[in-house]
Structure formats: structure tokens, C-alpha cells
Amino acid sequence: MAALDELRAKIDEADAKIVELLNTRAALVLQVKAAKEKHKLDIYSPNREQEIIERVATLAEGGSFPPQSLERIFREVV
């Protein structure tokens, strides 16, 4: 049972890192938004959004997490 507890602790650590990275990403997005507003650029960029989704799908290849699931997650994140 100790092995199970250790695995669960590692999952908790991974979850904390994911939340930290999402918060970092959100802060960067706000900086991008401010730069776009300063230069009077459109906030929404569907091409950039598609680039992100495609890059995530490529990064997912060979991993344990299904690429289609990561695409759905990143659509929500973006």
C-alpha cells in the first residue's frame, strides 16, 4: 500500500505543477493582450490558436496521454 501512496503523492505533485504552469501561462497571455491593445491589434487570433493546438498534438505523440484529449484540454486553456 505504501507504493500506492507514493504514486498518489507523485500525482499530487504533478497536479500542483500543472496548476502552476497554467497560472504562468495565464499571466503571459495577459501580457500578450496588453501588448496587442497597446498596438491596436486584434485580441483574438484564430490562426495562432490553431498553431497552438497543432503543436500540442505533435508534442503528445508517443506519450501516454491521448493526443485528442490534450487537444480538447488545450482548446479550453486557450
N, CA, C and O atoms as a GROMACS GRO file, in nm:
protein
  312
    1MET      N    1   0.082  -0.120   0.000
    1MET     CA    2   0.000   0.000   0.000
    1MET      C    3   0.086   0.126   0.000
    1MET      O    4   0.043   0.231  -0.047
    2ALA      N    5   0.209   0.116   0.053
    2ALA     CA    6   0.299   0.231   0.054
    2ALA      C    7   0.332   0.276  -0.088
    2ALA      O    8   0.344   0.395  -0.114
    3ALA      N    9   0.345   0.181  -0.179
    3ALA     CA   10   0.375   0.214  -0.318
    3ALA      C   11   0.260   0.294  -0.378
    3ALA      O   12   0.282   0.389  -0.453
    4LEU      N   13   0.139   0.256  -0.347
    4LEU     CA   14   0.022   0.328  -0.396
    4LEU      C   15   0.020   0.471  -0.341
    4LEU      O   16  -0.008   0.566  -0.414
    5ASP      N   17   0.049   0.485  -0.213
    5ASP     CA   18   0.054   0.618  -0.152
    5ASP      C   19   0.162   0.704  -0.217
    5ASP      O   20   0.143   0.824  -0.238
    6GLU      N   21   0.276   0.643  -0.248
    6GLU     CA   22   0.385   0.717  -0.314
    6GLU      C   23   0.342   0.762  -0.454
    6GLU      O   24   0.371   0.874  -0.494
    7LEU      N   25   0.275   0.674  -0.526
    7LEU     CA   26   0.228   0.710  -0.660
    7LEU      C   27   0.126   0.823  -0.653
    7LEU      O   28   0.129   0.915  -0.735
    8ARG      N   29   0.038   0.815  -0.557
    8ARG     CA   30  -0.062   0.921  -0.541
    8ARG      C   31   0.004   1.053  -0.503
    8ARG      O   32  -0.040   1.159  -0.548
    9ALA      N   33   0.107   1.049  -0.422
    9ALA     CA   34   0.180   1.170  -0.385
    9ALA      C   35   0.246   1.232  -0.509
    9ALA      O   36   0.249   1.354  -0.524
   10LYS      N   37   0.298   1.146  -0.596
   10LYS     CA   38   0.359   1.196  -0.720
   10LYS      C   39   0.254   1.258  -0.812
   10LYS      O   40   0.281   1.357  -0.880
   11ILE      N   41   0.136   1.199  -0.814
   11ILE     CA   42   0.026   1.257  -0.893
   11ILE      C   43  -0.010   1.394  -0.837
   11ILE      O   44  -0.031   1.489  -0.913
   12ASP      N   45  -0.018   1.405  -0.704
   12ASP     CA   46  -0.047   1.534  -0.641
   12ASP      C   47   0.059   1.638  -0.678
   12ASP      O   48   0.026   1.754  -0.703
   13GLU      N   49   0.185   1.598  -0.681
   13GLU     CA   50   0.294   1.689  -0.720
   13GLU      C   51   0.278   1.733  -0.865
   13GLU      O   52   0.294   1.850  -0.898
   14ALA      N   53   0.246   1.637  -0.952
   14ALA     CA   54   0.226   1.669  -1.093
   14ALA      C   55   0.109   1.766  -1.110
   14ALA      O   56   0.117   1.860  -1.188
   15ASP      N   57   0.000   1.743  -1.037
   15ASP     CA   58  -0.116   1.832  -1.043
   15ASP      C   59  -0.078   1.973  -1.000
   15ASP      O   60  -0.120   2.071  -1.062
   16ALA      N   61   0.002   1.985  -0.896
   16ALA     CA   62   0.045   2.117  -0.848
   16ALA      C   63   0.130   2.187  -0.954
   16ALA      O   64   0.117   2.308  -0.973
   17LYS      N   65   0.215   2.112  -1.022
   17LYS     CA   66   0.297   2.170  -1.128
   17LYS      C   67   0.211   2.216  -1.245
   17LYS      O   68   0.235   2.321  -1.303
   18ILE      N   69   0.111   2.136  -1.279
   18ILE     CA   70   0.019   2.174  -1.388
   18ILE      C   71  -0.051   2.304  -1.355
   18ILE      O   72  -0.059   2.393  -1.440
   19VAL      N   73  -0.101   2.317  -1.234
   19VAL     CA   74  -0.170   2.440  -1.193
   19VAL      C   75  -0.073   2.558  -1.197
   19VAL      O   76  -0.109   2.667  -1.244
   20GLU      N   77   0.048   2.539  -1.149
   20GLU     CA   78   0.149   2.645  -1.151
   20GLU      C   79   0.178   2.689  -1.296
   20GLU      O   80   0.186   2.808  -1.324
   21LEU      N   81   0.195   2.593  -1.385
   21LEU     CA   82   0.223   2.624  -1.524
   21LEU      C   83   0.105   2.693  -1.593
   21LEU      O   84   0.124   2.782  -1.675
   22LEU      N   85  -0.016   2.651  -1.560
   22LEU     CA   86  -0.134   2.717  -1.616
   22LEU      C   87  -0.143   2.862  -1.569
   22LEU      O   88  -0.180   2.950  -1.646
   23ASN      N   89  -0.110   2.886  -1.442
   23ASN     CA   90  -0.110   3.022  -1.392
   23ASN      C   91  -0.001   3.106  -1.460
   23ASN      O   92  -0.023   3.223  -1.491
   24THR      N   93   0.115   3.047  -1.484
   24THR     CA   94   0.223   3.116  -1.556
   24THR      C   95   0.177   3.149  -1.697
   24THR      O   96   0.201   3.260  -1.746
   25ARG      N   97   0.112   3.054  -1.762
   25ARG     CA   98   0.064   3.074  -1.898
   25ARG      C   99  -0.039   3.187  -1.901
   25ARG      O  100  -0.036   3.272  -1.990
   26ALA      N  101  -0.129   3.186  -1.805
   26ALA     CA  102  -0.234   3.289  -1.799
   26ALA      C  103  -0.171   3.428  -1.782
   26ALA      O  104  -0.218   3.524  -1.843
   27ALA      N  105  -0.069   3.439  -1.700
   27ALA     CA  106  -0.001   3.568  -1.682
   27ALA      C  107   0.063   3.613  -1.813
   27ALA      O  108   0.060   3.732  -1.845
   28LEU      N  109   0.121   3.522  -1.886
   28LEU     CA  110   0.182   3.555  -2.016
   28LEU      C  111   0.076   3.599  -2.117
   28LEU      O  112   0.098   3.692  -2.195
   29VAL      N  113  -0.037   3.532  -2.114
   29VAL     CA  114  -0.147   3.568  -2.204
   29VAL      C  115  -0.194   3.711  -2.175
   29VAL      O  116  -0.223   3.786  -2.268
   30LEU      N  117  -0.199   3.748  -2.049
   30LEU     CA  118  -0.239   3.884  -2.015
   30LEU      C  119  -0.138   3.986  -2.067
   30LEU      O  120  -0.175   4.097  -2.106
   31GLN      N  121  -0.010   3.948  -2.066
   31GLN     CA  122   0.093   4.036  -2.120
   31GLN      C  123   0.077   4.051  -2.272
   31GLN      O  124   0.093   4.160  -2.327
   32VAL      N  125   0.047   3.940  -2.339
   32VAL     CA  126   0.023   3.945  -2.483
   32VAL      C  127  -0.098   4.035  -2.512
   32VAL      O  128  -0.094   4.117  -2.604
   33LYS      N  129  -0.203   4.018  -2.433
   33LYS     CA  130  -0.323   4.101  -2.452
   33LYS      C  131  -0.289   4.249  -2.438
   33LYS      O  132  -0.334   4.330  -2.519
   34ALA      N  133  -0.212   4.283  -2.336
   34ALA     CA  134  -0.175   4.423  -2.314
   34ALA      C  135  -0.093   4.477  -2.432
   34ALA      O  136  -0.113   4.590  -2.474
   35ALA      N  137  -0.001   4.397  -2.484
   35ALA     CA  138   0.081   4.438  -2.598
   35ALA      C  139  -0.007   4.458  -2.722
   35ALA      O  140   0.012   4.554  -2.797
   36LYS      N  141  -0.102   4.368  -2.743
   36LYS     CA  142  -0.192   4.381  -2.858
   36LYS      C  143  -0.279   4.506  -2.844
   36LYS      O  144  -0.301   4.577  -2.943
   37GLU      N  145  -0.327   4.533  -2.724
   37GLU     CA  146  -0.409   4.652  -2.703
   37GLU      C  147  -0.326   4.779  -2.727
   37GLU      O  148  -0.374   4.875  -2.787
   38LYS      N  149  -0.202   4.778  -2.681
   38LYS     CA  150  -0.114   4.893  -2.698
   38LYS      C  151  -0.092   4.924  -2.847
   38LYS      O  152  -0.088   5.040  -2.887
   39HIS      N  153  -0.079   4.820  -2.926
   39HIS     CA  154  -0.052   4.836  -3.069
   39HIS      C  155  -0.180   4.827  -3.154
   39HIS      O  156  -0.175   4.820  -3.277
   40LYS      N  157  -0.294   4.828  -3.084
   40LYS     CA  158  -0.426   4.826  -3.150
   40LYS      C  159  -0.441   4.707  -3.247
   40LYS      O  160  -0.489   4.721  -3.359
   41LEU      N  161  -0.398   4.590  -3.199
   41LEU     CA  162  -0.412   4.466  -3.275
   41LEU      C  163  -0.533   4.389  -3.224
   41LEU      O  164  -0.576   4.406  -3.110
   42ASP      N  165  -0.589   4.304  -3.310
   42ASP     CA  166  -0.700   4.218  -3.268
   42ASP      C  167  -0.653   4.126  -3.155
   42ASP      O  168  -0.543   4.070  -3.160
   43ILE      N  169  -0.737   4.112  -3.055
   43ILE     CA  170  -0.704   4.024  -2.942
   43ILE      C  171  -0.714   3.879  -2.986
   43ILE      O  172  -0.624   3.799  -2.959
   44TYR      N  173  -0.822   3.845  -3.054
   44TYR     CA  174  -0.846   3.706  -3.095
   44TYR      C  175  -0.768   3.677  -3.223
   44TYR      O  176  -0.776   3.751  -3.321
   45SER      N  177  -0.694   3.567  -3.220
   45SER     CA  178  -0.614   3.526  -3.335
   45SER      C  179  -0.639   3.378  -3.362
   45SER      O  180  -0.569   3.292  -3.308
   46PRO      N  181  -0.738   3.347  -3.446
   46PRO     CA  182  -0.771   3.207  -3.470
   46PRO      C  183  -0.654   3.127  -3.529
   46PRO      O  184  -0.640   3.008  -3.501
   47ASN      N  185  -0.572   3.191  -3.611
   47ASN     CA  186  -0.457   3.120  -3.667
   47ASN      C  187  -0.359   3.079  -3.559
   47ASN      O  188  -0.307   2.967  -3.560
   48ARG      N  189  -0.333   3.170  -3.465
   48ARG     CA  190  -0.242   3.138  -3.355
   48ARG      C  191  -0.301   3.027  -3.268
   48ARG      O  192  -0.230   2.936  -3.225
   49GLU      N  193  -0.430   3.033  -3.244
   49GLU     CA  194  -0.496   2.929  -3.166
   49GLU      C  195  -0.478   2.793  -3.232
   49GLU      O  196  -0.448   2.694  -3.165
   50GLN      N  197  -0.496   2.786  -3.363
   50GLN     CA  198  -0.479   2.660  -3.436
   50GLN      C  199  -0.335   2.612  -3.431
   50GLN      O  200  -0.310   2.492  -3.420
   51GLU      N  201  -0.240   2.705  -3.439
   51GLU     CA  202  -0.098   2.668  -3.428
   51GLU      C  203  -0.070   2.600  -3.294
   51GLU      O  204   0.000   2.500  -3.287
   52ILE      N  205  -0.127   2.657  -3.189
   52ILE     CA  206  -0.107   2.602  -3.054
   52ILE      C  207  -0.164   2.460  -3.047
   52ILE      O  208  -0.097   2.369  -2.997
   53ILE      N  209  -0.285   2.441  -3.096
   53ILE     CA  210  -0.349   2.310  -3.091
   53ILE      C  211  -0.268   2.208  -3.171
   53ILE      O  212  -0.248   2.096  -3.126
   54GLU      N  213  -0.222   2.247  -3.287
   54GLU     CA  214  -0.142   2.155  -3.370
   54GLU      C  215  -0.009   2.121  -3.303
   54GLU      O  216   0.036   2.007  -3.308
   55ARG      N  217   0.054   2.221  -3.240
   55ARG     CA  218   0.182   2.196  -3.172
   55ARG      C  219   0.162   2.101  -3.054
   55ARG      O  220   0.244   2.012  -3.032
   56VAL      N  221   0.054   2.120  -2.980
   56VAL     CA  222   0.024   2.032  -2.866
   56VAL      C  223   0.002   1.889  -2.915
   56VAL      O  224   0.049   1.794  -2.852
   57ALA      N  225  -0.070   1.874  -3.025
   57ALA     CA  226  -0.094   1.740  -3.080
   57ALA      C  227   0.038   1.673  -3.116
   57ALA      O  228   0.055   1.553  -3.094
   58THR      N  229   0.131   1.750  -3.173
   58THR     CA  230   0.262   1.696  -3.208
   58THR      C  231   0.340   1.659  -3.083
   58THR      O  232   0.404   1.553  -3.078
   59LEU      N  233   0.335   1.744  -2.982
   59LEU     CA  234   0.405   1.715  -2.856
   59LEU      C  235   0.350   1.591  -2.788
   59LEU      O  236   0.423   1.521  -2.716
   60ALA      N  237   0.224   1.563  -2.809
   60ALA     CA  238   0.158   1.449  -2.744
   60ALA      C  239   0.197   1.315  -2.806
   60ALA      O  240   0.180   1.211  -2.743
   61GLU      N  241   0.248   1.318  -2.928
   61GLU     CA  242   0.281   1.194  -2.998
   61GLU      C  243   0.380   1.111  -2.916
   61GLU      O  244   0.482   1.162  -2.869
   62GLY      N  245   0.350   0.984  -2.901
   62GLY     CA  246   0.438   0.894  -2.829
   62GLY      C  247   0.422   0.897  -2.679
   62GLY      O  248   0.487   0.821  -2.607
   63GLY      N  249   0.336   0.986  -2.630
   63GLY     CA  250   0.315   0.995  -2.486
   63GLY      C  251   0.201   0.906  -2.440
   63GLY      O  252   0.137   0.838  -2.520
   64SER      N  253   0.178   0.905  -2.311
   64SER     CA  254   0.073   0.822  -2.251
   64SER      C  255  -0.064   0.887  -2.256
   64SER      O  256  -0.165   0.820  -2.239
   65PHE      N  257  -0.067   1.018  -2.279
   65PHE     CA  258  -0.194   1.090  -2.279
   65PHE      C  259  -0.245   1.097  -2.422
   65PHE      O  260  -0.170   1.136  -2.512
   66PRO      N  261  -0.370   1.061  -2.446
   66PRO     CA  262  -0.424   1.062  -2.583
   66PRO      C  263  -0.419   1.202  -2.644
   66PRO      O  264  -0.467   1.298  -2.584
   67PRO      N  265  -0.360   1.215  -2.764
   67PRO     CA  266  -0.350   1.346  -2.828
   67PRO      C  267  -0.484   1.418  -2.842
   67PRO      O  268  -0.491   1.540  -2.824
   68GLN      N  269  -0.590   1.346  -2.875
   68GLN     CA  270  -0.721   1.409  -2.890
   68GLN      C  271  -0.769   1.470  -2.758
   68GLN      O  272  -0.833   1.575  -2.757
   69SER      N  273  -0.737   1.404  -2.648
   69SER     CA  274  -0.775   1.458  -2.517
   69SER      C  275  -0.696   1.585  -2.487
   69SER      O  276  -0.752   1.682  -2.435
   70LEU      N  277  -0.568   1.584  -2.519
   70LEU     CA  278  -0.487   1.704  -2.498
   70LEU      C  279  -0.537   1.819  -2.585
   70LEU      O  280  -0.538   1.934  -2.541
   71GLU      N  281  -0.577   1.788  -2.707
   71GLU     CA  282  -0.632   1.893  -2.793
   71GLU      C  283  -0.755   1.956  -2.729
   71GLU      O  284  -0.770   2.078  -2.729
   72ARG      N  285  -0.844   1.872  -2.675
   72ARG     CA  286  -0.965   1.925  -2.611
   72ARG      C  287  -0.930   2.010  -2.488
   72ARG      O  288  -0.988   2.116  -2.466
   73ILE      N  289  -0.834   1.962  -2.411
   73ILE     CA  290  -0.791   2.038  -2.293
   73ILE      C  291  -0.736   2.174  -2.334
   73ILE      O  292  -0.770   2.277  -2.276
   74PHE      N  293  -0.650   2.173  -2.435
   74PHE     CA  294  -0.588   2.298  -2.478
   74PHE      C  295  -0.687   2.393  -2.544
   74PHE      O  296  -0.668   2.514  -2.539
   75ARG      N  297  -0.790   2.341  -2.605
   75ARG     CA  298  -0.894   2.430  -2.658
   75ARG      C  299  -0.958   2.507  -2.541
   75ARG      O  300  -0.990   2.625  -2.555
   76GLU      N  301  -0.975   2.442  -2.429
   76GLU     CA  302  -1.030   2.508  -2.311
   76GLU      C  303  -0.928   2.607  -2.253
   76GLU      O  304  -0.964   2.718  -2.214
   77VAL      N  305  -0.803   2.567  -2.248
   77VAL     CA  306  -0.698   2.653  -2.192
   77VAL      C  307  -0.684   2.780  -2.275
   77VAL      O  308  -0.675   2.890  -2.221
   78VAL      N  309  -0.682   2.762  -2.407
   78VAL     CA  310  -0.665   2.877  -2.496
   78VAL      C  311  -0.788   2.964  -2.489
   78VAL      O  312  -0.795   3.067  -2.557
   0.00000   0.00000   0.00000
